[in-house]
């Protein structure tokens, strides 16, 4: 049973604006989205002959608030988007933007040159270019008797 789905007045805390849930009439509401919740980042991933490219919209995120890591075949993007100013939860008429921490881990389809990765942030668009590692080694099989 949902109780007070979008509370706009008399809120106990900012986090309660995210789907407070109450199971029974005498039970305190639980918060669906806790303070340590980490949102998932939406990405586009594509490739060409030489590179894998990852793009994501991260409007409002400062470059210092982004962390990009590659570990084996995993690319992890972490960051945070903070609100400016101190707005009381009861002052919101609509609250659709996500503020807080986010992350996304992507399994890379092939090896990349970790030391050659470049990331740019322009107009809220994060672009990560991962050069593919060349693995054109061919092994000739010899026949032994």
Backbone as a chain_set.jsonl record, in Angstrom:
{"seq": "XXXXXXXXXXXXXXXXXXXXXXXXXXXXXXXXXXXXXXXXXXXXXXXXXXXXXXXXXXXXXXXXXXXXXXXXXXXXXXXXXXXXXXXXXXXXXXXXXXXXXXXXXXXXXXXXXXXXXXXXXXXXXXXXXXXXXXXXXXXXXXXXX", "coords": {"N": [[0.838, -1.165, 0.0], [0.666, 2.146, -0.915], [1.478, 5.199, 0.565], [0.839, 8.596, 0.678], [2.117, 9.412, -1.853], [3.474, 11.482, -3.383], [4.62, 13.572, -1.452], [4.252, 16.966, -0.654], [4.13, 18.763, 1.371], [4.869, 19.201, 4.843], [7.089, 17.458, 5.142], [9.32, 15.044, 6.484], [11.998, 14.666, 5.817], [14.275, 15.377, 3.123], [14.711, 13.104, 1.542], [12.332, 11.654, 1.679], [10.713, 12.431, -0.36], [10.774, 10.635, -2.326], [8.832, 8.227, -2.998], [7.577, 7.226, -0.331], [6.71, 4.357, 1.552], [4.186, 2.479, 3.126], [3.455, -0.334, 4.974], [1.572, -1.319, 6.875], [-1.188, -0.037, 8.907], [-0.204, 0.92, 11.342], [2.476, 1.118, 11.042], [5.644, 2.666, 10.537], [6.406, 4.696, 7.676], [8.482, 3.375, 5.077], [11.346, 4.346, 3.226], [11.644, 4.322, -0.203], [13.785, 5.134, -1.79], [16.824, 5.479, -0.646], [19.2, 7.605, 1.16], [21.814, 6.878, 0.418], [21.533, 5.949, -2.113], [22.487, 5.197, -5.433], [22.276, 6.495, -8.539], [21.697, 5.191, -11.873], [23.634, 5.652, -14.721], [22.785, 6.693, -17.981], [23.875, 5.485, -21.126], [25.398, 5.622, -24.408], [26.967, 3.328, -26.471], [29.289, 2.713, -28.936], [31.23, 1.618, -31.822], [34.127, 1.735, -33.991], [36.543, 0.817, -36.489], [38.895, 1.345, -35.062], [38.353, 2.289, -32.476], [36.446, 2.273, -29.379], [33.612, 3.972, -28.419], [32.111, 5.819, -25.881], [29.288, 7.527, -24.838], [27.575, 9.918, -22.842], [25.001, 11.777, -21.239], [25.633, 14.202, -18.926], [24.707, 16.503, -17.647], [25.252, 19.359, -15.639], [27.231, 18.283, -14.089], [30.412, 18.599, -12.698], [33.744, 18.44, -14.053], [35.626, 17.65, -12.083], [34.074, 16.14, -10.43], [33.753, 13.705, -11.587], [34.695, 10.316, -12.123], [36.542, 8.084, -13.888], [37.236, 4.797, -14.645], [39.185, 2.028, -15.784], [39.281, -1.402, -15.668], [40.609, -4.305, -16.461], [38.307, -5.765, -18.509], [36.322, -3.964, -17.942], [34.655, -0.874, -17.854], [34.172, 1.785, -15.748], [32.127, 4.404, -14.78], [31.797, 6.982, -12.587], [30.165, 9.436, -10.6], [28.887, 12.602, -9.353], [26.064, 14.678, -8.99], [25.225, 17.758, -7.877], [22.818, 19.762, -6.181], [22.246, 23.272, -6.459], [22.124, 25.813, -4.088], [19.754, 26.041, -1.356], [16.981, 24.466, -1.223], [13.859, 24.078, 0.117], [12.195, 20.996, 0.611], [9.403, 21.175, 0.675], [8.89, 23.311, -0.958], [8.978, 22.536, -3.57], [7.26, 22.115, -6.635], [7.308, 20.398, -8.783], [9.401, 17.59, -9.052], [11.683, 16.209, -10.747], [14.282, 15.899, -11.627], [17.333, 14.146, -11.163], [19.447, 14.191, -8.411], [22.542, 13.703, -6.949], [24.695, 10.873, -6.292], [25.938, 8.803, -8.981], [26.471, 5.962, -11.127], [27.961, 3.769, -13.56], [28.754, 0.705, -14.963], [30.374, -0.814, -17.601], [30.733, -3.591, -19.686], [33.411, -4.126, -21.685], [33.665, -4.916, -25.138], [36.022, -5.763, -26.285], [39.646, -5.81, -25.901], [41.288, -2.839, -24.742], [43.505, 0.001, -25.091], [44.553, 1.046, -22.25], [46.163, 3.148, -21.379], [45.836, 5.068, -23.302], [43.334, 6.171, -23.312], [40.865, 8.678, -23.729], [38.943, 11.314, -22.356], [36.3, 13.62, -22.667], [34.406, 16.488, -21.727], [31.797, 18.287, -22.772], [29.457, 20.795, -23.038], [27.699, 19.388, -21.345], [27.844, 16.801, -22.304], [29.419, 13.81, -21.988], [32.147, 12.262, -23.412], [33.884, 9.382, -24.044], [36.723, 8.007, -25.349], [38.032, 5.026, -26.306], [40.817, 3.551, -27.377], [41.174, 0.69, -29.407], [42.952, -2.278, -28.576], [45.501, -3.621, -30.489], [45.329, -6.75, -31.8], [46.493, -8.511, -33.714], [48.028, -10.729, -33.923], [49.169, -13.598, -35.42], [49.282, -17.065, -35.337], [51.259, -19.578, -36.557], [50.747, -22.896, -37.236], [52.769, -25.656, -36.818], [53.54, -28.775, -38.266], [54.451, -31.643, -36.613], [56.477, -34.564, -36.507]], "CA": [[0.0, 0.0, 0.0], [1.415, 3.394, -0.975], [0.904, 6.265, 1.369], [1.389, 9.913, 0.402], [3.062, 9.114, -2.924], [4.31, 12.642, -3.677], [4.362, 14.558, -0.406], [4.807, 18.283, -0.915], [4.12, 19.544, 2.607], [5.119, 18.494, 6.091], [8.012, 16.35, 4.928], [10.293, 14.854, 7.554], [13.325, 14.862, 5.252], [14.299, 15.505, 1.663], [14.658, 11.799, 0.887], [10.985, 11.118, 1.677], [9.992, 12.813, -1.569], [10.87, 9.503, -3.242], [7.983, 7.066, -2.758], [7.468, 6.59, 0.984], [5.825, 3.191, 1.497], [3.737, 2.04, 4.443], [2.846, -1.651, 4.842], [0.409, -1.455, 7.738], [-1.68, 1.247, 9.408], [0.551, 1.385, 12.507], [3.898, 1.005, 10.73], [6.283, 3.863, 9.989], [6.71, 4.543, 6.248], [9.85, 3.118, 4.636], [11.708, 5.158, 2.069], [12.052, 3.495, -1.337], [15.063, 5.596, -2.304], [17.584, 5.923, 0.522], [20.195, 8.649, 0.91], [23.016, 6.348, -0.216], [21.168, 5.437, -3.433], [23.339, 5.656, -6.527], [21.538, 6.389, -9.792], [22.4, 4.57, -12.988], [23.906, 6.564, -15.814], [22.422, 6.215, -19.32], [25.02, 5.598, -22.035], [25.43, 5.078, -25.764], [28.276, 2.73, -26.736], [29.421, 2.275, -30.317], [32.637, 1.418, -32.156], [34.571, 1.707, -35.38], [37.68, -0.103, -36.612], [40.007, 1.656, -34.177], [37.982, 2.777, -31.148], [35.133, 2.115, -28.756], [33.215, 5.297, -27.949], [31.022, 5.827, -24.901], [28.748, 8.871, -24.665], [26.537, 10.018, -21.823], [24.652, 13.133, -20.831], [25.913, 14.413, -17.513], [24.5, 17.937, -17.432], [25.355, 19.814, -14.268], [28.325, 17.605, -13.39], [31.721, 19.219, -12.896], [34.768, 17.43, -14.367], [36.253, 17.145, -10.855], [33.136, 15.231, -9.781], [33.68, 12.487, -12.395], [35.783, 9.362, -11.971], [36.451, 7.079, -14.947], [38.236, 3.76, -14.395], [39.164, 0.816, -16.6], [39.896, -2.532, -14.989], [40.46, -5.44, -17.372], [37.327, -5.486, -19.568], [35.234, -3.167, -17.368], [34.756, 0.58, -17.784], [33.262, 2.296, -14.721], [31.98, 5.853, -14.714], [31.149, 7.383, -11.333], [30.146, 10.872, -10.404], [27.793, 13.129, -8.54], [25.426, 15.921, -9.443], [24.727, 18.397, -6.671], [21.925, 20.904, -6.361], [22.777, 24.555, -6.013], [21.17, 26.475, -3.213], [19.099, 25.225, -0.334], [15.547, 24.539, -1.5], [13.078, 23.238, 1.019], [11.389, 20.017, -0.122], [8.004, 21.609, 0.589], [8.772, 24.363, -1.972], [8.948, 21.946, -4.908], [5.995, 21.804, -7.292], [7.687, 19.197, -9.528], [10.765, 17.187, -8.72], [11.963, 15.138, -11.685], [15.716, 15.777, -11.857], [18.054, 13.336, -10.192], [20.615, 14.823, -7.8], [23.264, 12.774, -6.089], [25.695, 10.028, -6.923], [25.529, 7.897, -10.063], [27.567, 5.161, -11.674], [27.629, 2.808, -14.602], [29.855, -0.17, -15.352], [30.136, -1.361, -18.934], [31.659, -4.639, -20.107], [33.96, -3.773, -22.993], [33.624, -6.093, -25.996], [37.38, -6.192, -26.632], [40.701, -5.138, -25.145], [41.584, -1.448, -25.11], [44.775, 0.542, -24.606], [44.134, 1.837, -21.091], [46.98, 4.354, -21.252], [45.517, 5.991, -24.404], [41.924, 6.565, -23.212], [40.627, 10.12, -23.605], [37.578, 11.679, -21.964], [36.009, 15.046, -22.776], [33.097, 16.919, -21.252], [31.464, 19.511, -23.492], [28.025, 21.094, -23.051], [26.949, 18.356, -20.637], [27.988, 15.501, -22.961], [30.673, 13.129, -21.696], [32.571, 11.351, -24.474], [35.079, 8.612, -23.686], [37.247, 7.298, -26.52], [38.913, 3.952, -25.861], [41.453, 2.913, -28.537], [41.224, -0.769, -29.349], [44.279, -2.883, -28.57], [45.704, -4.401, -31.707], [45.643, -8.154, -31.516], [46.565, -9.152, -35.027], [49.032, -11.777, -33.884], [48.759, -14.857, -36.022], [50.164, -18.171, -34.969], [51.311, -20.604, -37.585], [50.853, -24.234, -36.642], [53.691, -26.539, -37.524], [53.25, -30.201, -38.138], [55.612, -32.377, -36.103], [56.4, -36.025, -36.649]], "C": [[0.889, 1.237, 0.0], [0.713, 4.44, -0.136], [1.607, 7.567, 1.01], [2.482, 9.839, -0.656], [3.992, 10.27, -3.25], [4.058, 13.729, -2.634], [5.018, 15.89, -0.746], [4.847, 19.152, 0.337], [4.365, 18.63, 3.788], [6.031, 17.287, 5.91], [8.992, 16.272, 6.082], [11.704, 15.09, 7.049], [13.214, 14.907, 3.739], [14.132, 14.156, 0.968], [13.246, 11.227, 0.834], [10.168, 11.559, 0.471], [10.034, 11.696, -2.608], [10.095, 8.317, -2.686], [8.03, 6.487, -1.353], [6.423, 5.478, 0.928], [5.455, 2.795, 2.921], [3.003, 0.718, 4.267], [1.567, -1.789, 5.657], [0.009, -0.112, 8.318], [-0.856, 1.798, 10.575], [2.069, 1.366, 12.27], [4.423, 2.319, 10.161], [6.574, 3.65, 8.504], [8.189, 4.266, 6.021], [10.116, 3.995, 3.421], [12.234, 4.234, 0.986], [13.442, 3.861, -1.818], [15.849, 6.213, -1.152], [18.631, 6.96, 0.14], [21.425, 8.128, 0.194], [22.725, 5.714, -1.58], [22.097, 6.018, -4.487], [22.598, 5.417, -7.834], [22.374, 5.757, -10.884], [22.471, 5.549, -14.138], [23.49, 5.94, -17.137], [23.6, 6.454, -20.26], [24.658, 5.122, -23.432], [26.838, 4.543, -25.956], [28.279, 2.267, -28.182], [30.906, 2.141, -30.635], [32.865, 1.578, -33.652], [35.78, 0.777, -35.429], [38.75, 0.106, -35.546], [39.631, 1.955, -32.738], [36.62, 2.274, -30.695], [34.807, 3.477, -28.162], [32.023, 5.155, -27.022], [30.587, 7.277, -24.728], [27.636, 8.837, -23.634], [26.261, 11.479, -21.524], [24.833, 13.237, -19.325], [25.793, 15.906, -17.189], [24.564, 18.278, -15.953], [26.463, 19.172, -13.464], [29.639, 18.309, -13.726], [32.746, 18.13, -13.212], [35.442, 16.845, -13.125], [35.359, 16.17, -10.101], [32.923, 13.946, -10.571], [34.902, 11.622, -12.136], [35.571, 8.267, -13.009], [37.588, 6.089, -14.744], [38.061, 2.616, -15.385], [39.924, -0.249, -15.836], [39.586, -3.772, -15.805], [39.449, -5.081, -18.467], [36.148, -4.657, -19.061], [35.59, -1.686, -17.367], [33.731, 1.034, -16.756], [33.307, 3.807, -14.725], [31.218, 6.148, -13.438], [31.174, 8.892, -11.237], [29.035, 11.285, -9.476], [27.334, 14.451, -9.134], [24.785, 16.544, -8.216], [23.824, 19.572, -7.01], [22.63, 22.164, -5.881], [21.709, 25.236, -5.177], [20.539, 25.497, -2.246], [17.592, 25.392, -0.498], [14.832, 23.573, -0.565], [12.249, 22.252, 0.198], [9.934, 20.441, -0.277], [7.798, 22.703, -0.455], [8.698, 23.81, -3.389], [7.511, 21.745, -5.389], [6.148, 20.544, -8.127], [9.113, 18.872, -9.133], [11.109, 15.97, -9.553], [13.455, 14.916, -11.914], [16.363, 14.945, -10.761], [19.284, 14.099, -9.719], [21.254, 13.813, -6.877], [24.261, 11.971, -6.889], [25.098, 9.151, -8.006], [26.735, 7.095, -10.498], [27.036, 4.254, -12.774], [28.884, 2.009, -14.91], [29.467, -0.861, -16.647], [31.177, -2.443, -19.199], [32.112, -4.29, -21.518], [34.045, -5.021, -23.86], [34.999, -6.597, -26.435], [38.392, -5.385, -25.836], [40.929, -3.73, -25.669], [42.948, -1.069, -24.545], [44.451, 1.517, -23.478], [44.914, 3.142, -20.966], [46.683, 5.401, -22.338], [44.069, 6.49, -24.369], [41.823, 8.078, -23.029], [39.164, 10.355, -23.253], [37.425, 13.186, -22.084], [34.595, 15.303, -22.28], [32.813, 18.261, -21.904], [29.95, 19.662, -23.542], [27.189, 19.976, -22.422], [27.028, 16.975, -21.25], [29.375, 14.947, -22.66], [30.958, 12.161, -22.83], [33.877, 10.705, -24.046], [35.487, 7.814, -24.915], [38.296, 6.307, -26.023], [39.531, 3.291, -27.091], [41.519, 1.394, -28.35], [42.674, -1.234, -29.356], [44.395, -3.752, -29.811], [46.094, -5.816, -31.306], [45.617, -8.948, -32.815], [47.594, -10.268, -35.073], [48.467, -13.075, -34.468], [49.773, -15.917, -35.66], [50.091, -19.227, -36.041], [51.553, -21.941, -36.897], [51.797, -25.078, -37.485], [53.298, -27.986, -37.295], [54.527, -30.894, -37.692], [55.381, -33.865, -36.232], [57.185, -36.694, -35.585]], "O": [[1.78, 1.354, 0.842], [-0.515, 4.538, -0.142], [2.836, 7.636, 1.035], [3.638, 10.166, -0.385], [5.198, 10.059, -3.383], [3.356, 14.702, -2.909], [6.201, 15.937, -1.085], [5.532, 20.174, 0.356], [4.097, 17.43, 3.73], [5.772, 16.218, 6.463], [9.443, 17.294, 6.599], [12.529, 15.655, 7.767], [12.198, 14.526, 3.157], [13.485, 14.071, -0.076], [12.986, 10.368, -0.009], [9.038, 11.103, 0.297], [9.397, 11.801, -3.656], [10.661, 7.49, -1.972], [8.482, 5.355, -1.184], [5.366, 5.648, 0.319], [6.305, 2.777, 3.811], [2.04, 0.641, 3.505], [0.578, -2.33, 5.163], [0.771, 0.852, 8.238], [-0.813, 3.011, 10.778], [2.847, 1.577, 13.2], [3.733, 2.998, 9.401], [6.949, 2.548, 8.105], [9.047, 4.846, 6.686], [9.195, 4.338, 2.68], [13.158, 3.455, 1.22], [14.206, 2.982, -2.216], [15.57, 7.337, -0.734], [18.915, 7.172, -1.039], [22.035, 8.87, -0.576], [23.576, 5.021, -2.137], [22.449, 7.197, -4.433], [22.324, 4.273, -8.198], [23.604, 5.78, -10.834], [21.482, 6.194, -14.484], [23.807, 4.78, -17.397], [24.246, 7.499, -20.198], [23.736, 4.327, -23.616], [27.807, 5.23, -25.636], [27.394, 1.526, -28.611], [31.751, 2.506, -29.818], [31.933, 1.559, -34.456], [36.009, 0.021, -34.485], [39.437, -0.84, -35.163], [40.486, 1.889, -31.855], [35.766, 1.903, -31.501], [35.639, 4.071, -27.476], [31.052, 4.464, -27.333], [31.418, 8.155, -24.498], [26.864, 7.882, -23.551], [27.165, 12.314, -21.55], [24.263, 12.463, -18.557], [26.664, 16.487, -16.542], [24.0, 17.572, -15.117], [26.627, 19.476, -12.283], [29.935, 18.576, -14.89], [32.637, 17.015, -12.701], [35.793, 15.665, -13.115], [35.834, 15.448, -9.224], [32.014, 13.175, -10.262], [36.008, 12.13, -11.953], [34.537, 7.599, -13.009], [38.755, 6.475, -14.677], [36.944, 2.278, -15.775], [41.059, -0.038, -15.409], [38.446, -4.236, -15.842], [39.709, -4.185, -19.27], [35.087, -4.648, -19.685], [36.675, -1.293, -16.939], [32.549, 0.71, -16.874], [34.377, 4.414, -14.68], [30.123, 5.629, -13.226], [32.093, 9.545, -11.732], [28.336, 10.457, -8.891], [28.115, 15.219, -9.694], [23.912, 15.944, -7.588], [24.039, 20.28, -7.994], [23.498, 22.117, -5.008], [20.529, 25.229, -5.529], [20.765, 24.289, -2.313], [17.001, 26.339, 0.022], [15.176, 22.394, -0.485], [11.66, 22.638, -0.811], [9.297, 20.094, -1.272], [6.658, 23.002, -0.81], [8.385, 24.552, -4.32], [6.656, 21.265, -4.644], [5.239, 19.715, -8.181], [9.929, 19.765, -8.909], [10.867, 14.836, -9.139], [13.849, 13.836, -12.355], [15.99, 15.028, -9.591], [20.068, 14.593, -10.529], [20.566, 13.143, -6.107], [24.627, 12.331, -8.007], [23.92, 8.798, -7.965], [27.878, 7.491, -10.269], [25.835, 4.013, -12.893], [29.958, 2.58, -15.097], [28.377, -1.419, -16.772], [32.367, -2.235, -18.962], [31.295, -4.174, -22.431], [34.451, -6.079, -23.378], [35.126, -7.729, -26.903], [38.045, -4.403, -25.179], [40.787, -3.457, -26.861], [43.474, -1.726, -23.646], [44.115, 2.675, -23.726], [44.371, 4.14, -20.493], [47.227, 6.504, -22.292], [43.627, 7.161, -25.301], [42.59, 8.679, -22.277], [38.267, 9.692, -23.775], [38.298, 13.943, -21.661], [33.711, 14.455, -22.396], [33.493, 19.251, -21.633], [29.244, 18.776, -24.023], [26.103, 19.657, -22.908], [26.357, 16.057, -20.78], [30.384, 15.545, -23.034], [30.114, 11.334, -23.174], [34.85, 11.388, -23.726], [34.697, 7.04, -25.456], [39.297, 6.681, -25.412], [38.846, 2.542, -27.787], [41.872, 0.894, -27.282], [43.517, -0.665, -30.049], [43.489, -4.521, -30.134], [47.058, -6.036, -30.573], [44.851, -9.895, -32.991], [47.988, -10.705, -36.154], [47.42, -13.565, -34.044], [50.98, -15.676, -35.679], [49.016, -19.71, -36.394], [52.461, -22.08, -36.077], [51.64, -25.194, -38.7], [52.784, -28.348, -36.237], [55.571, -30.745, -38.327], [54.265, -34.363, -36.089], [57.24, -37.923, -35.539]]}, "num_chains": 1, "name": "protein.A"}
